[in-house]
């Protein structure tokens, strides 16, 4: 199951359905903190803007890291 991870939106490409996130540890994927590009449904990304602090869930499927849920961080 995907854990919630803290992050910050660094870049958005709504046309391609991609988001660049600077994130903390993603324990479920054994991934250390870094900045990387994830794919996501365009509808999930539409309300976001660069600089937003977020909490998100990501899964690894078909060779891609896919954001399945992303919300503004309280």
N, C-alpha and C positions, 0 to 999 in steps of 0.2 A: 504494500500500500504506500502511496506517495505521502510524504510528510509535507507540512507547510514549511516553506523556507522564506526568510526575509531577503529582500532585494531592492534594487533601485533601477528604474528604467533609464537606460543610457541612450538607446536609439530605437525608433519605431519605423517599420516599413509595412504599413497597412496593406498596400497593394500586394506584397509578397506573403503576407501573413507571418512576419518575423519580428521578433523583439530581442534587443540586446539587453541583458540584465547583468548587473554587478550583484553577485549573490554570496550568501554565507554557505556553510556546509550543507550539502544535500545528502543526508545520511542514508536515505533509501537507495541512492545510486552510488554511494561511497565516493562522492565527489567533493574535493576541497573547495574553499572559497575561490572565486575567479570571476571574470567577466566573459560572457559567451553569448552566442546567438541561439535562440530557441525558436521553433515554429509554434504557431498557435492559430486557433480559429480567429478570423478577422473580427468577428463580433465581440470576442473577449478583449481584443486589443483596442477597439474603437474608443472607449472612454478614457484611455490612458494618455499621458503626455510625458515627455522626457523630463526626468528629475523626480517623478513620482516615487515615493517609497511604497513598496507593495509586499504582500505575502502571496506566495504562489505554490502550486503543486505541479510537478513535472514527472513524466514517465519516459522511459526509453523504449521506443517501438519502431520497428522497421528501419533501424539504423539512425533514427532521428530522436532528438530530445524534444518532446512535445509538452507544452504548457496546457494542463487540463483545467486549471482554475487560477485566476489572478484577481486579487482584490486590493484596494488601497489599504495601506497599513494604518491602524488606528493611532 
